[in-house]
């Protein structure tokens, strides 16, 4: 058995703790289902000091899921998957995670009991019993909504795709997750075209390599402008970069405006 099965389930507390979210399901890729989980997870993780470094949408394909899980669990502190743990033939996430860790599925008695108590023994057919099958060595994630559990294997957390269930599952594991330094942000609005500020903004970024600076153009009330967002874990560095952006705007003949986020375009 892969010895990573017994690895700690919590990441060490470091300056930066990273995560990857995997949205699994052909229905998302085809457009039949609109994902409602990514933004919610990104917001929760950011608030916990866990930086969502990557998000993937992948099909119900065994080779793809196994490869993606193995790559992500080595690269990031945490991996969160949504989807593919239901009762149908194309729900293969649990099997794929087991294979990624070099182990097998087992029908967990406590999971069977949860399902039996919830829906009754007479309704617990083989298809539904599939939802009680998890990798050997995994820990169950509670599902207070429909009782079919998710599971945690090493640093991989496998949750349902239904938003209400996924959120309830995440709330149950949130207390076990260890974050790092929280990412702070400041937004300065310039009523100048993005092309006008681009060169100066690049120089500010060069002067502050430990910050992330993004430009988000908008058109409002007949004016072109851009929201210049600075992100950093160090509040002093954040303030310094934001002030340099304000001065750059003044040097270009504009007037910097503070922003509460309302100028930012959706997404």
N, C-alpha and C positions, 0 to 999 in steps of 0.2 A: 504494500500500500504506500502511496506517496506520503512522505513524512510531513508534508505541509498540511495534512489533515488536522494535525494536532497543534498547528501554529496558533499563537494568541489571536483572539478575535478582535482585539482593539489595537489601533495604531498607536505608536509612541507619540508622546507630546513633543512636537518639534515646531520650528518656526512656521513651516508650511506642511499641512496635511492635505493630501490630494485624493480625489475620487473620480471614478468613471461610472456613468450611468449607461446601461444597455437596455434599450427598448426592443423587445423581441416579439416579432409577429408579422406574418405576411399581410395581415389585414391593415396594419399601419402603413406598410410600404405601398400597398395598392390604393390607399386613400379611402378604403371602406370605413376605417376607424381613425378618428383624429386623436392623436396623443394628447392627453391632458395631465401627464405626470411629470414631464421634464421640467417645466417652469416651476412647479411646486417644489420638486426635489432640489433644484438649484437654489431656490430662495431659502429653504430650510437649511441646506448644507452651508451656504454662505453665512447665515446667521449663527451657525455653530462653530465657525472657524475652520470649516472644511472646504477646500477649494475644488469646485467641479472643473477638472482639467480637460475632460473629454466626454462627449456623449455620442453614442452610436445607435442607429436603428438597423437591426439585422433580421434576416428572414428566419423562418422555422426550418433551418437547414442544419443538420447535425454537425457536419464538418465546420461550418462557419461559426456556430455557437461555441464549439469546443476550442477552436483556435482563438476566438475573440476573448473568451474567459481566461485562457491561459496567458495570453498576452497582457491583458489588463491587470490580472491579479499580481503579476510580477512587476508591473510598472507603477501601480498606484497603491496608496494605503488602503483604500476601500473600493469595492466594486458593488454596485447595486443593479440588479436586473429586475425588469418588470415584464410580466406576461409569460405564457407558455406553461403554466402549472395547473391547468384545468383537467377535465376528465376525457377530452377527446383525443383522437389519434395524433393530431398535430401538436399537442401539448408535450413537447419533448425537452423542456428546459432542465428538469430535474435529472433526466437521464444524461444529458450532455454535460452538466456540471459534475455528475459522478464520474463520467469518463475523463473529464479534464483533470480531476484529482486522482485518477487511477484507481477508483473504487467502484462498487456496485450499488444498486438501489436495494433498499429493504423496506418492507411494509412495517412501519413503526406502530406498535400496539397502541401507544398513547394517542397517535393521530387517528387511528381507526376508532378509538373510543370517543374522541371529539366529534367525529362525523356521525357516529351511531347515535350519540346523545342529541345531536342537532336535528337529524332528519329521520331518525327511526331505523331500526334494523331492517325492516321490510323494504325500505327504499335504498338500502346500501348495496347496490349492484357492483359488478366488477369495474365498470367504468368509473364510478364514484370512488371506489377503493383505490384507484390509481392516484388519487389526490393524497393518499396516506403514504405514498412511496417516496422516500427521500434517500440521499446518499448515506452510506454507512459512515459514521463519524460526524455527521452533521448535528446541529442543534436546531430545534424547531423555533420558528417565529410565530408568535400568537396571532391569530386572526379572530378578533372579537365580533366581526360582522357575519361571516358565513362559516367560520370554524375551520375550514380547510387550511392547514398551516403553510406558511412559507418555511424557509430554513436558511441557516447560516453555515457556510463551509469555509473554514479559514477566514479570509478577509472578504469573501463573496457572500452577499446578502441577496437571497432570491425571494422576490415578492410577486404578488398578483398584479395583473394588468388593469383590473377594474379600479378606477381612481379612488373610490371610497374605501375599498379594501386595502389598497396599497398604502394609503395615508394612515389608516389604522395600524397596519403592520409597522410602518416606519416609526410611528409614535411609540410603539412598544419597544423598539430597539434604540431609540434616540439616546436614552440614558447611558447606553453602553459605548457610544461613540465618543472618541476623544479628538477634539479639535486642536488646531494650532492657533497662531496669531490671526485675529480676525482682519479681513480685508476692509479697509475704510475707503470712503470715496468722497470727492468734492466735484461739483459741477459749476463751471463758469460759462456763461452764455455770451457769445459774440454775435452782434448783428452785422456780420461780415461774411461774404461768401467763403465757403470752405477752401477754395483755391487760393484765396488771399492769405489765409492763416497757415497754410500747409507747410511752407518753408520754415517759418518761425517756430511752429509747433514741433517740427522735427529737431530743431536745435534745443528746445526745452527738453525733449525726450532724451537727447544725447547728454544733457547736463544732469539728468536725473535717471540714471539707469535702473535704479531700484523701484521705480514707479512704473505703472502702466498708464498710458495716456491714449485716449480714443476720441475721435471726432465724429459727431453725429449731426449731419446737416438737416435743416428744416426750412420750411417756407411758411411764414405766419404773418397775418395782418399785412400782406403785401410786401413783406421783407424776407430776404434770404438771410440765413444765419446758421450757426452751428453751436451745439452744446459740446463743450470740451470737458471730458470726464477724466479725472485723475484718480487712480487707485493705488493704495500702498498700505502696508501694515504698520509703518512708522508714522505717527501723527505729525511729527516735526517735518519729516520729509514730504508728507502730503501737503502741508501748509506751504512749504517752500516752493514746491512745484506749481501749486495753484497760484501763488503770488507771481511767479515768473510768467505764467500764462496771462494773468491780468496785465502785467507790464507790457507783454508782447502785443496785446490787443490795443493798449494805449498808444504804443509806438506806431501802430498801423492806422491810427486815427479813429479808433473805435472806443467804445466805453464798455468795460466788462460789467456783466450783471450776474449776481448770485442766483442760483436756481435750486428749487426743491425737487427737481425731477420732472416737473410737468412739461418741460420743453422736449424731453426725450421722446423719440418716436417709439411706438410699441415694438417690443422685441429687440 
